[in-house]
Amino acid sequence: MNYPDFFDAVPRISLYDPLAEFLGATEEGSLQYSYFDAVRLAGHSCPTVAAAYWSTYRALTLLYPDTLPVRGDIRVAFRQGNTSGVTGVIANVASMLTGAMSDNGFKGLGGRFDRRERLFFSQDMQGDIRYTRLDTGQAVEIALNLHLVPAAPRLSELMTACQSGNANQTETTEFRQLWQERVRRILLEHGDDPAVFVVTHMPASIVPV
């Protein structure tokens, strides 16, 4: 399967999933996700999918500095409603990676492994996304400023031509390359840029879990 080379340069997310271990899905419940997994879930690679993946990566790295994140034991909340803008797209990716679900999630087995009531929208917060460890109450909020990584000047013109069916093969190729170049820059050049991904550590004592 062909895809842009930079996909493989994006750090993978390793987690421990107790349900996967219990049911024998993976040895010791070990799971690993790549950026390409997020792309396959969404069906495309764009700045929104990149931001969803990278925000989750950053949050889990900060919340679990010395151990594997526990999939299914993480609460994810959004400031916007689930139908507002690209919130739903981001939520789908974050849900896949963390196991957090709303009321339609897995109900658990014998009182364990319940994945419901872990995904929330329209929450009162300053950032765009909040990730919370349910065992400790530690949390981080992440605000996204993707506009600080602008697209190439020709991208808008090329997109219009492609959408209207008037682009030739050279223009179509250039459009796709420029589109993915912005995604690459967001992930690999600005992933640790504190202006693009604004991370705020939340005191555990005031975070609802």
N, C-alpha and C positions, 0 to 999 in steps of 0.2 A: 504494500500500500504506500503510495507516494504522498508525502506532505512536506511542508517547509522544514529544512534542516534544523532551524532554531528550536522547533518543538522539543527536540531531544536535549537541548541545552538548559531547558527550564527545570529547576529542581523538582524532584518527585516528592509526594507526600506519603509518608509511612505512618500507619496507624495500627492499633490493637483493637480488634472487634471481638468482644466476649461472645456474641451470638455466633459469629463465624467459627470460633473455637468450639463452642458447645455443640454445634451441629456438624462439626468436622469439615466445614467448607474450606478452611485453610489450616495448615499446621500452626498451632499455637495462636490462632486467630490473627495472623499477620496479614495485613492488606497494604497494597501500595498503589497509588494513583499517580498518573502523569497528566501533563497539560493536555495531551492528546485524548485522554479519557474524557476530560471536560468538553473538548471539541466534539467528540463522538456523541456525547449526551445532547449537546446543543444543536449539533448538525452543522456547525460553522465555527470559524475562528474570527473573533472581532475584539475590539477594545473592551466591551462589556464582559465577554467570557473570560478574557485575560484578567480583568480586574477582579472578577469573582474568584477565580482560581488563586490568584496571587494574594488577595486579601485573606483567604482562608489559610493559605500557606503561612503567611506572616503571623496571623493570629495564633495558629497552633504552635508555631515555633516559640512564640513568646509565652504562651500559657503552659506549655509542657517543655521547659528547657532541658530537663534531665531524664525524661522518660517519653515513651511513645504516647501520643494522644489517644484517648479512649473513644472510639467511634460509638455514638449512641449516648454519650455522657456529656454532650456539649449542647448548650442552648444558643440558638442563633436568632437575633432580633433585628428588624429593619425599621428605620424611621418612617419610610413611605409605605403606603398600602401595596398589597400584592399585585394590583393591576396598574400601579402608577409607574410610568416610564419603563425602565428596564429592570425594575425590582424583581419581577417574576423570573427573569432569566438568571439573575444573580442568585436568587434563592434556590433555583433548581440545582445549580452547580454546588452551592454551599451545602445543600441537603444531601447530595450524593456523597460529598467528601466527609461530612461530619455525622451523617445518619440522622440528623435532626429532622423531624416531621411534625406536621400539625395534627389535627384530629383524625386524619386519614392514614396515619402511619401504622406500623406493626404493633399489635396489641400486647405482644410479649408471650412468655410461656411460664406458667406457674408463678406469676408475679414478678418475673425477671425479664429483662431485655425489652421493655416497653419503649418505643421510639416516639410516642405521641407527646404532645404538649411540649415540644422543644423548638418549634419554629413559629415566630410571632412577627406580626406586621403592625404598622401604624403605632409604633412605640415612641414614647417621649424620650428623646436622646439628642445629643449634639451631632454625633457622627452619623454615617449612613448605615453601618452594620455594627452590631455588638455580638461578640462571642464570649460565652461564659462557661467556665468549668463548673459542672453541677456539684462536684465533690468538695470544692474549696470555695466557690463563689468568686474566684478571681476572674476578671473580665478585661477585655480590651475593646475599644471602639475604633473603627477605621472610617475616615472620611476620604472620599475619592475626588481627586481633582484631575481628571484625565484630560481636560482642556489644556493643561500645561504641557502636554505632549501633542502638539498640533500635527495634523496630517500634511502631506506634501501639497503644495499649492495646486498642482494639476489634478489632484485626486477627485475633487468635486466635478470638474469638467468631464473627466473620464468616466466617472460613475453615471453621470447623466447620459453620456453616449452609450454606455453599456445597457442601461435600463431601457433606452428607447430603441435598442437594436441597431443603432447606427455606427457602432464601434467596429473597426476592423480587427483582425487577429492581433496585430501589433499593439493596438490600443487596449484590447482586452487583457493581454498579457501584462502590459504595463500597469493597468488598473489593479490587477490581482497582486502584483509584486509590491506596489506602493501601499495597498491596504494591509498586507501582512507585515510590511516593514514597520508600520506604526505599531502593530501588535508586538512585534519583536522589541521595539524600543521601550514600550511600556513595561514589558516583562524583564528584559535583560539589561536595559540601561537606566530605567527609572524605578525598578522594583524596590530599591532601598532609598529612593528620593523622598525625604520627609515632607516635601511640598505636594507631591503627587499622591502618596499614600500616607495620610496623616493619622498616626497611631496615638491613642490616648489610653493609658492604663487607668482602670477604674478601681477605686478602693473596694475591696470585697465586702466591706461592712454596709455599703449603701446600694449594692447591686442586687436586684431581685432575681432569685434563682428558682 
